[in-house]
Amino acid sequence: MSVIVLFAVSCNDDEGETAPVRLRRVVIAYVMGENSLSAAATADLDEMRRGAAEIPADCRLVIFYDNSSSTALPQIISLDSTRGETPEYEYPEDIISTDSAGMESALKRIIADNEADEYALILWSHGSGWLESEKRRTIGIDNGSNTSSNSGTEMEIPVLRHILENTGIQWRYIFYDACFMQCMEVAYEMRNVTAWSIASPAEIPGAGADYTAMMPFFFEADGFAQDIPETYFNLYQNSCGLLISSVMSSGLDNLAAATAAALSSVNDFPTDGVQAYCAYASGTGWKPEYYDIGSCINRWTGDGGYAAWSIAMERAIPYRYATDTWLTEFSSLFTAEITDREHYAGASIYVPAEGRDNDNDAWRAYDWYADVGRLMDR
């Protein structure tokens, strides 16, 4: 792969100054670590620093970093192979990293200070998908008290979409280093702000990605959609396990149409025998809301319906990886294993149920519901 380095240089006759270099790609890692993952955030920041030498000369990694330290304030730092590590901004006081205004301000600051042809985004934290915050189906937790508590402000998905829209950036990809984020509801909601969504439909190991090993792939022109999930998968395939996939946004409208067509003649949506990604635990409010979309379509339409539908799925989700088992915090209630590998799509959907009015109502606010889910809501 050839790398073209672009220099945008202009001279000031009076001062002899040169304009900043315009970069090919800036990857922004937005690390929301003021929660129980604080130690992992510190470890991953160190991994990023070790991997900085692998950043191409025309690229840069910029990190918004907030952990549970009571002595260090949130900060923005940049890493590249030319300048090394550069402090860009230290906040004068603690902020809530999952607050919409704070996130939008940070992203706009980074974009303004690091001009590039394109941008990509890593969202690092706890994650739990699309559902309402009291069910912890969101991205990020910031407890606002610099402790390891997981009680605090969370970022809901429609809010995240609006923030990314407000940056004015068409993101090359969003990599969610967080649990449960590869939902059709999330990917479809983000389809107009990012070209790719890379995430797991299930829980991921607490240590998360290996940023030293994965660093070169974050900056690839095209191969990142395969190499990021594949490298992540290889890290855990012989240990605690991992499920991960890449969703291509340009294929999602066709996949939504194919799913709507497949569901148009279905009147019953049973989930027995369907690949599940979460356990029921009455004490916490967690339920098996997340089911693999491929397994669902096969269960509801049969082999013929699945075969026709899978053409669109293969285009929209071309890279899918899964170990036979993975770690789960619900091990006493749930065996986290692939039960339907043949129809594994690597992305989940919500299946509405009686007695879950709050969840069902929240689901109806999503674009996926308007174009697909409404056919299940009858």
C-alpha positions as CSV (number, residue, x, y, z in Angstrom):
1,M,0.0,0.0,0.0
2,S,1.5,3.3,-1.0
3,V,1.1,6.3,1.3
4,I,0.9,9.8,-0.1
5,V,2.0,12.6,2.2
6,L,0.3,15.9,1.6
7,F,2.0,19.1,2.7
8,A,0.0,22.3,2.6
9,V,2.7,25.0,3.0
10,S,2.4,28.7,2.7
11,C,5.0,31.4,3.7
12,N,4.3,34.6,5.6
13,D,6.6,37.2,4.1
14,D,6.8,39.1,7.4
15,E,7.4,36.3,9.9
16,G,8.5,33.3,7.7
17,E,5.9,31.1,9.3
18,T,4.4,28.0,7.7
19,A,0.9,26.8,7.8
20,P,0.0,23.6,9.6
21,V,0.3,20.4,7.7
22,R,-3.1,19.1,6.5
23,L,-3.4,15.4,7.3
24,R,-4.9,12.6,5.4
25,R,-6.7,11.1,8.4
26,V,-7.2,12.0,12.0
27,V,-8.5,9.3,14.3
28,I,-10.2,10.6,17.4
29,A,-10.3,8.3,20.4
30,Y,-12.9,9.5,22.8
31,V,-12.2,7.8,26.1
32,M,-15.0,7.9,28.7
33,G,-13.2,6.2,31.6
34,E,-14.6,7.8,34.7
35,N,-16.2,4.6,35.8
36,S,-15.2,1.0,36.7
37,L,-13.0,0.8,33.5
38,S,-10.6,3.5,34.6
39,A,-7.6,1.2,35.0
40,A,-8.3,-0.2,31.6
41,A,-8.4,3.3,30.1
42,T,-5.0,4.0,31.6
43,A,-3.6,0.7,30.1
44,D,-5.1,1.5,26.7
45,L,-3.6,5.0,26.7
46,D,-0.2,3.4,27.3
47,E,-0.9,1.0,24.4
48,M,-1.7,4.0,22.2
49,R,1.6,5.6,23.1
50,R,3.5,2.5,22.4
51,G,1.9,2.2,19.0
52,A,2.4,5.9,18.0
53,A,5.5,5.0,15.9
54,E,3.2,3.0,13.6
55,I,1.0,6.0,12.7
56,P,1.7,7.0,9.1
57,A,3.4,10.4,8.6
58,D,0.3,11.9,7.1
59,C,-2.0,10.8,10.0
60,R,-2.6,11.5,13.7
61,L,-4.3,10.0,16.7
62,V,-6.0,12.5,19.0
63,I,-7.2,11.4,22.3
64,F,-9.8,12.9,24.6
65,Y,-9.0,11.2,27.9
66,D,-11.0,11.2,31.1
67,N,-10.6,8.6,33.9
68,S,-11.4,8.4,37.5
69,S,-8.3,10.1,38.8
70,S,-9.0,12.7,41.4
71,T,-5.6,14.5,40.7
72,A,-5.6,14.6,36.9
73,L,-8.1,16.6,34.9
74,P,-9.5,15.5,31.5
75,Q,-7.2,16.3,28.7
76,I,-6.7,16.1,25.0
77,I,-3.4,14.8,23.6
78,S,-2.2,13.9,20.2
79,L,0.1,11.2,19.0
80,D,1.9,11.0,15.7
81,S,5.2,9.5,14.3
82,T,6.6,13.0,13.6
83,R,6.0,15.0,16.7
84,G,5.5,12.2,19.2
85,E,3.1,13.1,22.0
86,T,1.7,16.6,22.1
87,P,-0.5,18.0,24.9
88,E,-3.3,19.9,23.1
89,Y,-5.6,20.9,25.9
90,E,-6.1,20.4,29.6
91,Y,-9.5,21.1,31.0
92,P,-9.5,23.7,33.9
93,E,-12.0,21.6,35.8
94,D,-13.6,18.1,35.6
95,I,-16.3,17.7,33.0
96,I,-18.9,15.0,32.3
97,S,-17.5,13.3,29.2
98,T,-21.0,11.8,28.4
99,D,-22.7,15.2,28.5
100,S,-23.8,16.2,25.0
101,A,-22.4,19.7,25.1
102,G,-19.1,18.5,26.5
103,M,-18.6,15.8,23.9
104,E,-19.6,18.1,21.0
105,S,-17.3,20.8,22.2
106,A,-14.4,18.4,22.5
107,L,-14.9,16.9,19.0
108,K,-15.2,20.3,17.4
109,R,-12.0,21.5,19.2
110,I,-10.1,18.5,18.0
111,I,-11.3,18.9,14.4
112,A,-10.5,22.6,14.4
113,D,-7.0,22.0,15.7
114,N,-6.2,19.0,13.5
115,E,-7.2,19.7,9.9
116,A,-7.5,16.5,7.8
117,D,-9.1,15.2,4.7
118,E,-11.1,12.7,6.8
119,Y,-11.8,11.7,10.3
120,A,-12.6,8.4,12.1
121,L,-13.8,7.9,15.7
122,I,-13.1,5.4,18.5
123,L,-15.7,5.5,21.2
124,W,-14.2,3.9,24.3
125,S,-16.2,3.0,27.5
126,H,-19.0,0.8,28.8
127,G,-21.6,0.2,26.1
128,S,-24.9,-1.5,26.1
129,G,-26.6,-0.7,22.9
130,W,-29.7,1.4,22.2
131,L,-32.2,1.1,25.0
132,E,-33.0,3.7,27.7
133,S,-30.3,4.7,30.1
134,E,-31.9,3.1,33.2
135,K,-31.4,-0.2,31.4
136,R,-27.7,0.8,30.7
137,R,-28.3,0.4,26.9
138,T,-26.2,3.4,25.9
139,I,-22.5,4.3,25.2
140,G,-20.4,5.6,28.0
141,I,-20.7,6.2,31.7
142,D,-19.3,9.2,33.6
143,N,-20.0,9.2,37.3
144,G,-18.9,12.8,37.9
145,S,-17.2,11.9,41.1
146,N,-13.8,10.5,40.0
147,T,-14.6,7.0,41.4
148,S,-15.0,3.6,39.9
149,S,-18.8,3.8,40.3
150,N,-20.9,2.9,37.2
151,S,-23.7,5.2,38.4
152,G,-23.7,8.4,36.4
153,T,-24.5,10.2,33.1
154,E,-24.7,8.1,30.0
155,M,-24.9,9.0,26.3
156,E,-28.0,7.9,24.5
157,I,-27.8,6.9,20.9
158,P,-30.0,9.6,19.2
159,V,-28.1,12.2,21.2
160,L,-24.8,10.8,19.9
161,R,-26.1,10.9,16.4
162,H,-27.0,14.6,16.7
163,I,-23.6,15.4,18.1
164,L,-21.9,13.7,15.2
165,E,-24.2,15.5,12.7
166,N,-23.4,18.8,14.4
167,T,-19.6,18.3,13.8
168,G,-20.3,18.5,10.1
169,I,-18.1,15.4,9.5
170,Q,-18.9,12.3,7.5
171,W,-16.9,9.9,9.6
172,R,-14.9,7.2,7.8
173,Y,-15.7,4.8,10.6
174,I,-16.8,4.5,14.1
175,F,-15.1,1.8,16.2
176,Y,-17.0,1.1,19.4
177,D,-14.6,-0.4,21.9
178,A,-17.6,-1.2,24.2
179,C,-20.1,-4.0,24.8
180,F,-23.3,-4.6,22.8
181,M,-22.9,-1.8,20.3
182,Q,-23.4,-3.7,17.1
183,C,-27.2,-3.4,17.0
184,M,-29.1,-2.7,13.8
185,E,-30.9,0.0,15.7
186,V,-27.5,1.8,16.4
187,A,-25.9,1.1,13.0
188,Y,-29.0,2.3,11.1
189,E,-29.3,5.4,13.2
190,M,-25.7,6.2,12.4
191,R,-25.8,5.3,8.7
192,N,-25.8,8.9,7.5
193,V,-22.9,10.1,9.7
194,T,-20.4,7.2,9.2
195,A,-19.4,5.0,6.4
196,W,-18.7,2.0,8.7
197,S,-19.7,0.8,12.2
198,I,-17.3,-1.6,13.8
199,A,-18.5,-3.2,17.1
200,S,-19.5,-6.3,19.0
201,P,-23.1,-7.4,19.3
202,A,-22.2,-9.0,22.7
203,E,-20.0,-8.3,25.7
204,I,-16.3,-7.7,25.1
205,P,-13.4,-8.4,27.5
206,G,-12.7,-5.7,30.0
207,A,-9.2,-5.1,28.6
208,G,-10.7,-4.1,25.3
209,A,-8.6,-3.7,22.1
210,D,-4.9,-4.0,21.8
211,Y,-4.1,-0.5,20.5
212,T,-0.4,-1.2,20.0
213,A,-1.1,-4.1,17.7
214,M,-4.1,-2.5,16.0
215,M,-2.6,1.0,15.5
216,P,-1.5,0.6,11.8
217,F,-5.0,-0.6,10.8
218,F,-6.8,2.5,12.1
219,F,-5.1,4.5,9.4
220,E,-5.5,2.2,6.4
221,A,-7.2,3.8,3.4
222,D,-9.6,0.9,2.8
223,G,-8.6,-2.3,4.6
224,F,-9.5,-1.1,8.1
225,A,-13.0,-2.5,7.9
226,Q,-11.6,-6.0,7.8
227,D,-8.3,-5.6,9.6
228,I,-9.6,-3.8,12.7
229,P,-12.1,-6.5,13.7
230,E,-9.9,-9.3,12.5
231,T,-7.0,-8.2,14.6
232,Y,-9.2,-7.7,17.6
233,F,-10.7,-11.1,17.1
234,N,-7.3,-12.8,16.8
235,L,-6.3,-11.3,20.1
236,Y,-9.0,-13.1,22.0
237,Q,-10.0,-16.1,19.9
238,N,-7.8,-18.6,21.9
239,S,-8.6,-17.1,25.3
240,C,-11.8,-15.4,26.5
241,G,-13.5,-15.2,23.2
242,L,-14.9,-12.3,21.1
243,L,-17.8,-11.5,18.7
244,I,-17.2,-8.6,16.3
245,S,-18.3,-7.3,12.9
246,S,-18.1,-4.4,10.5
247,V,-21.3,-2.9,9.1
248,M,-21.1,-0.9,5.9
249,S,-23.6,2.0,6.0
250,S,-24.1,2.1,2.2
251,G,-25.6,-1.3,2.4
252,L,-28.0,-0.6,5.2
253,D,-30.9,0.9,3.2
254,N,-31.0,-2.3,1.0
255,L,-30.7,-4.5,4.1
256,A,-33.6,-2.6,5.7
257,A,-35.7,-3.1,2.6
258,A,-34.8,-6.8,2.4
259,T,-35.7,-7.2,6.1
260,A,-39.0,-5.4,5.7
261,A,-39.8,-7.6,2.7
262,A,-38.9,-10.8,4.6
263,L,-41.1,-9.7,7.6
264,S,-44.1,-8.5,5.5
265,S,-45.7,-11.9,5.6
266,V,-44.6,-13.0,9.1
267,N,-47.2,-12.7,11.9
268,D,-45.3,-14.4,14.8
269,F,-41.8,-13.6,16.1
270,P,-40.7,-16.4,18.5
271,T,-37.3,-16.2,20.0
272,D,-36.9,-19.8,21.2
273,G,-33.9,-21.3,19.3
274,V,-32.7,-17.9,18.2
275,Q,-29.1,-16.8,18.8
276,A,-29.2,-14.5,22.0
277,Y,-26.6,-12.1,23.2
278,C,-27.8,-11.3,26.7
279,A,-29.2,-13.1,29.7
280,Y,-32.3,-12.4,31.7
281,A,-31.5,-11.2,35.3
282,S,-34.6,-9.9,37.0
283,G,-32.6,-8.1,39.7
284,T,-30.8,-5.8,37.3
285,G,-33.5,-5.4,34.6
286,W,-31.3,-6.9,31.9
287,K,-33.3,-9.1,29.6
288,P,-32.5,-11.0,26.4
289,E,-33.4,-8.0,24.2
290,Y,-30.7,-8.6,21.7
291,Y,-31.0,-11.4,19.2
292,D,-28.9,-12.0,16.1
293,I,-30.7,-10.6,13.1
294,G,-29.7,-13.5,10.8
295,S,-30.8,-16.1,13.3
296,C,-34.1,-14.3,13.6
297,I,-34.8,-14.1,9.9
298,N,-34.1,-17.8,9.5
299,R,-36.3,-18.7,12.4
300,W,-39.2,-16.6,11.2
301,T,-39.0,-17.2,7.4
302,G,-37.2,-20.5,6.9
303,D,-34.3,-21.4,4.8
304,G,-35.8,-19.9,1.6
305,G,-36.5,-16.6,3.2
306,Y,-33.1,-16.5,4.8
307,A,-31.3,-17.3,1.5
308,A,-33.0,-14.4,-0.3
309,W,-32.4,-12.0,2.6
310,S,-28.8,-13.0,3.2
311,I,-27.7,-11.5,-0.1
312,A,-28.3,-8.0,1.3
313,M,-26.9,-9.0,4.7
314,E,-23.6,-10.2,3.2
315,R,-23.1,-6.9,1.5
316,A,-24.0,-4.8,4.5
317,I,-22.1,-6.9,7.0
318,P,-19.2,-8.3,5.0
319,Y,-16.8,-9.0,8.0
320,R,-18.1,-11.1,10.8
321,Y,-16.1,-13.0,13.5
322,A,-17.2,-15.1,16.4
323,T,-15.6,-17.5,18.8
324,D,-17.8,-20.4,20.0
325,T,-18.1,-18.8,23.5
326,W,-17.4,-15.5,25.1
327,L,-17.2,-14.0,28.6
328,T,-20.4,-12.7,30.2
329,E,-21.2,-11.2,33.6
330,F,-24.3,-13.3,33.6
331,S,-22.5,-16.7,33.6
332,S,-24.7,-18.0,36.4
333,L,-27.8,-17.3,34.3
334,F,-26.7,-17.5,30.7
335,T,-24.3,-19.7,28.6
336,A,-22.6,-17.3,26.3
337,E,-22.2,-19.4,23.2
338,I,-22.9,-19.4,19.5
339,T,-25.9,-21.6,19.1
340,D,-26.6,-20.8,15.4
341,R,-23.3,-20.3,13.6
342,E,-24.8,-21.0,10.2
343,H,-27.0,-17.9,10.4
344,Y,-24.7,-15.6,12.5
345,A,-24.9,-12.1,11.1
346,G,-22.8,-10.4,13.8
347,A,-25.5,-7.7,14.6
348,S,-28.5,-7.8,16.9
349,I,-32.1,-6.6,16.8
350,Y,-34.7,-5.9,19.4
351,V,-37.8,-8.1,19.4
352,P,-40.8,-6.4,21.1
353,A,-42.6,-8.2,23.9
354,E,-45.7,-7.7,25.9
355,G,-45.3,-6.1,29.3
356,R,-42.3,-4.1,28.2
357,D,-44.0,-0.8,27.3
358,N,-41.1,1.5,28.2
359,D,-38.7,-0.5,26.1
360,N,-41.1,-0.8,23.2
361,D,-41.9,2.9,23.3
362,A,-38.2,3.8,23.2
363,W,-37.6,1.5,20.3
364,R,-40.3,3.2,18.3
365,A,-38.3,6.4,18.2
366,Y,-35.5,4.9,16.1
367,D,-35.2,5.0,12.3
368,W,-34.9,1.2,12.2
369,Y,-38.4,1.0,13.7
370,A,-39.9,3.3,11.2
371,D,-38.5,1.4,8.3
372,V,-38.4,-2.2,9.6
373,G,-39.4,-2.7,13.2
374,R,-43.0,-1.5,12.8
375,L,-43.7,-4.7,10.9
376,M,-42.9,-6.6,14.1
377,D,-45.1,-4.3,16.2
378,R,-48.5,-5.8,15.5
